Amino acid sequence: MAPRDRIGGRVKDRIRQHRREVAHMDDDRGGAAAKAPRKLSREARRVQLIESTIEVMARNGYARTTLTEVARQAGLSHGLVNFHFASKEGLLAETLAYLAEEYRRNWETALARAPASPAARLDAMIRADFEPSICTPTRLSAWCSFWGEAQARPVYQENCGANDDLYNSTLEQLCREITAEGGYPVDPVLIGRGLRVMLEGAWLEMMTMSRPYEREVGLRAIHACVAAFFPKHFDADGLIG
């Protein structure tokens, strides 16, 4: 099994375990008191530290994220962080794997719930990027930290390359099907790649503009661009029909 697959498998298990822990946080007296942090399982504790790392990266960036800052954010000792993650590099690699798995699960779930038509499925993929649980200032900042630091690029390529390939191929295939259905005189592969660039650009704009716009505005801008390519299927409000 490849290292990326092993990390991805651990992240999936961690997410599932964390959800089980959260589901049982209330005690038998009706949910008035939550479990003390020391009662968390090892896997839930690791998720807590990864979430704290996302918060620290959002504030400090990739290079200035330290195990000490992560410990302070989590309200834990530096030694406990070292117990779960032997190095900053290991913690950052697992944080990226966690974000990548979260992102993949989000768009794949949206696609699975969408109607069968290619336009409806493309619309679901676009809207998935603006889901409130995914499109948050903290998570966008963490993603930008991984994208923007040269030293993070090998980590990104190791943990996200396969996910990116799957996303891009799915997007391009949907564009092929819509192009054929609507008889559009466009190159569907180029449209798919352009959509990916626009979606990532919307995320960057929401992080870098002096007056960032809301998620809904970003979504509307993407829909307006898609409508320029596929006017029989989309307008600025999204899917037609």
Contacts in CASP RR format, 6 or more apart in sequence:
PFRMAT RR
TARGET T0000
AUTHOR 0000-0000-0000
METHOD contacts of the structure
MODEL  1
MAPRDRIGGRVKDRIRQHRREVAHMDDDRGGAAAKAPRKLSREARRVQLI
ESTIEVMARNGYARTTLTEVARQAGLSHGLVNFHFASKEGLLAETLAYLA
EEYRRNWETALARAPASPAARLDAMIRADFEPSICTPTRLSAWCSFWGEA
QARPVYQENCGANDDLYNSTLEQLCREITAEGGYPVDPVLIGRGLRVMLE
GAWLEMMTMSRPYEREVGLRAIHACVAAFFPKHFDADGLIG
3 158 0 8 1.000
4 97 0 8 1.000
4 158 0 8 1.000
4 159 0 8 1.000
4 161 0 8 1.000
4 162 0 8 1.000
7 93 0 8 1.000
7 94 0 8 1.000
7 97 0 8 1.000
7 159 0 8 1.000
8 97 0 8 1.000
8 101 0 8 1.000
10 94 0 8 1.000
10 97 0 8 1.000
11 94 0 8 1.000
11 97 0 8 1.000
11 98 0 8 1.000
11 101 0 8 1.000
12 101 0 8 1.000
13 43 0 8 1.000
14 43 0 8 1.000
14 44 0 8 1.000
14 46 0 8 1.000
14 47 0 8 1.000
14 50 0 8 1.000
14 98 0 8 1.000
15 47 0 8 1.000
15 98 0 8 1.000
15 101 0 8 1.000
15 102 0 8 1.000
15 105 0 8 1.000
17 41 0 8 1.000
17 43 0 8 1.000
17 44 0 8 1.000
17 47 0 8 1.000
18 43 0 8 1.000
18 44 0 8 1.000
18 47 0 8 1.000
21 35 0 8 1.000
21 40 0 8 1.000
21 41 0 8 1.000
21 44 0 8 1.000
24 35 0 8 1.000
25 31 0 8 1.000
25 34 0 8 1.000
25 35 0 8 1.000
26 32 0 8 1.000
26 33 0 8 1.000
26 34 0 8 1.000
27 33 0 8 1.000
27 34 0 8 1.000
27 35 0 8 1.000
37 48 0 8 1.000
37 76 0 8 1.000
40 48 0 8 1.000
42 84 0 8 1.000
45 80 0 8 1.000
45 84 0 8 1.000
46 84 0 8 1.000
46 85 0 8 1.000
46 94 0 8 1.000
47 98 0 8 1.000
48 74 0 8 1.000
49 70 0 8 1.000
49 74 0 8 1.000
49 76 0 8 1.000
49 81 0 8 1.000
49 84 0 8 1.000
49 85 0 8 1.000
49 91 0 8 1.000
50 91 0 8 1.000
50 94 0 8 1.000
50 95 0 8 1.000
50 98 0 8 1.000
52 70 0 8 1.000
52 73 0 8 1.000
52 74 0 8 1.000
53 65 0 8 1.000
53 70 0 8 1.000
53 73 0 8 1.000
53 91 0 8 1.000
53 92 0 8 1.000
53 95 0 8 1.000
54 95 0 8 1.000
54 99 0 8 1.000
54 138 0 8 1.000
54 139 0 8 1.000
54 142 0 8 1.000
55 73 0 8 1.000
55 138 0 8 1.000
56 65 0 8 1.000
56 66 0 8 1.000
56 69 0 8 1.000
56 70 0 8 1.000
56 73 0 8 1.000
57 65 0 8 1.000
57 95 0 8 1.000
57 141 0 8 1.000
57 142 0 8 1.000
57 145 0 8 1.000
58 137 0 8 1.000
58 138 0 8 1.000
58 139 0 8 1.000
58 141 0 8 1.000
58 142 0 8 1.000
58 145 0 8 1.000
59 141 0 8 1.000
60 69 0 8 1.000
61 141 0 8 1.000
61 145 0 8 1.000
61 149 0 8 1.000
62 92 0 8 1.000
62 145 0 8 1.000
62 146 0 8 1.000
62 148 0 8 1.000
62 149 0 8 1.000
62 151 0 8 1.000
62 152 0 8 1.000
63 149 0 8 1.000
63 151 0 8 1.000
65 88 0 8 1.000
65 92 0 8 1.000
65 145 0 8 1.000
66 88 0 8 1.000
67 78 0 8 1.000
67 81 0 8 1.000
67 82 0 8 1.000
67 85 0 8 1.000
67 88 0 8 1.000
67 91 0 8 1.000
68 78 0 8 1.000
70 81 0 8 1.000
70 91 0 8 1.000
71 77 0 8 1.000
71 78 0 8 1.000
71 79 0 8 1.000
71 80 0 8 1.000
71 81 0 8 1.000
74 81 0 8 1.000
81 91 0 8 1.000
85 91 0 8 1.000
85 94 0 8 1.000
89 155 0 8 1.000
92 152 0 8 1.000
92 155 0 8 1.000
93 155 0 8 1.000
93 158 0 8 1.000
93 159 0 8 1.000
95 142 0 8 1.000
96 146 0 8 1.000
96 152 0 8 1.000
96 155 0 8 1.000
96 156 0 8 1.000
96 159 0 8 1.000
96 160 0 8 1.000
97 159 0 8 1.000
99 139 0 8 1.000
99 142 0 8 1.000
99 143 0 8 1.000
99 146 0 8 1.000
100 159 0 8 1.000
100 160 0 8 1.000
100 163 0 8 1.000
102 134 0 8 1.000
103 134 0 8 1.000
103 163 0 8 1.000
104 163 0 8 1.000
104 166 0 8 1.000
104 167 0 8 1.000
106 128 0 8 1.000
106 131 0 8 1.000
106 133 0 8 1.000
106 134 0 8 1.000
107 124 0 8 1.000
107 125 0 8 1.000
107 128 0 8 1.000
107 129 0 8 1.000
107 167 0 8 1.000
109 128 0 8 1.000
110 124 0 8 1.000
110 125 0 8 1.000
110 127 0 8 1.000
110 128 0 8 1.000
110 131 0 8 1.000
111 121 0 8 1.000
111 124 0 8 1.000
111 125 0 8 1.000
111 128 0 8 1.000
111 170 0 8 1.000
113 124 0 8 1.000
114 120 0 8 1.000
114 121 0 8 1.000
114 123 0 8 1.000
114 124 0 8 1.000
115 121 0 8 1.000
118 174 0 8 1.000
118 177 0 8 1.000
118 178 0 8 1.000
118 181 0 8 1.000
119 178 0 8 1.000
119 181 0 8 1.000
119 230 0 8 1.000
119 233 0 8 1.000
119 234 0 8 1.000
119 239 0 8 1.000
120 239 0 8 1.000
121 174 0 8 1.000
122 171 0 8 1.000
122 174 0 8 1.000
122 175 0 8 1.000
122 178 0 8 1.000
122 226 0 8 1.000
123 234 0 8 1.000
123 238 0 8 1.000
123 239 0 8 1.000
125 170 0 8 1.000
125 171 0 8 1.000
125 174 0 8 1.000
126 195 0 8 1.000
126 199 0 8 1.000
126 219 0 8 1.000
126 222 0 8 1.000
126 223 0 8 1.000
126 226 0 8 1.000
127 219 0 8 1.000
128 134 0 8 1.000
129 135 0 8 1.000
129 199 0 8 1.000
129 202 0 8 1.000
129 203 0 8 1.000
129 222 0 8 1.000
130 215 0 8 1.000
130 216 0 8 1.000
130 218 0 8 1.000
130 219 0 8 1.000
132 215 0 8 1.000
135 203 0 8 1.000
135 206 0 8 1.000
135 215 0 8 1.000
137 206 0 8 1.000
137 207 0 8 1.000
140 203 0 8 1.000
140 206 0 8 1.000
140 207 0 8 1.000
141 207 0 8 1.000
143 203 0 8 1.000
144 203 0 8 1.000
144 204 0 8 1.000
144 207 0 8 1.000
145 152 0 8 1.000
146 152 0 8 1.000
146 155 0 8 1.000
146 156 0 8 1.000
147 156 0 8 1.000
167 196 0 8 1.000
168 192 0 8 1.000
168 193 0 8 1.000
168 196 0 8 1.000
171 192 0 8 1.000
171 195 0 8 1.000
171 196 0 8 1.000
172 188 0 8 1.000
172 189 0 8 1.000
172 192 0 8 1.000
172 193 0 8 1.000
175 188 0 8 1.000
175 189 0 8 1.000
175 191 0 8 1.000
175 192 0 8 1.000
175 195 0 8 1.000
176 188 0 8 1.000
176 189 0 8 1.000
178 184 0 8 1.000
178 188 0 8 1.000
178 230 0 8 1.000
178 233 0 8 1.000
179 186 0 8 1.000
179 188 0 8 1.000
179 191 0 8 1.000
179 230 0 8 1.000
181 233 0 8 1.000
182 230 0 8 1.000
182 232 0 8 1.000
182 233 0 8 1.000
184 229 0 8 1.000
184 230 0 8 1.000
184 232 0 8 1.000
186 229 0 8 1.000
191 229 0 8 1.000
195 222 0 8 1.000
195 225 0 8 1.000
195 226 0 8 1.000
198 221 0 8 1.000
198 222 0 8 1.000
198 225 0 8 1.000
199 222 0 8 1.000
202 218 0 8 1.000
202 221 0 8 1.000
202 222 0 8 1.000
205 212 0 8 1.000
205 213 0 8 1.000
205 218 0 8 1.000
206 212 0 8 1.000
206 213 0 8 1.000
206 215 0 8 1.000
206 218 0 8 1.000
220 236 0 8 1.000
220 237 0 8 1.000
223 234 0 8 1.000
223 235 0 8 1.000
223 236 0 8 1.000
223 237 0 8 1.000
223 238 0 8 1.000
224 235 0 8 1.000
224 236 0 8 1.000
226 234 0 8 1.000
226 238 0 8 1.000
227 234 0 8 1.000
227 235 0 8 1.000
227 236 0 8 1.000
227 238 0 8 1.000
232 240 0 8 1.000
233 239 0 8 1.000
233 240 0 8 1.000
234 240 0 8 1.000
END
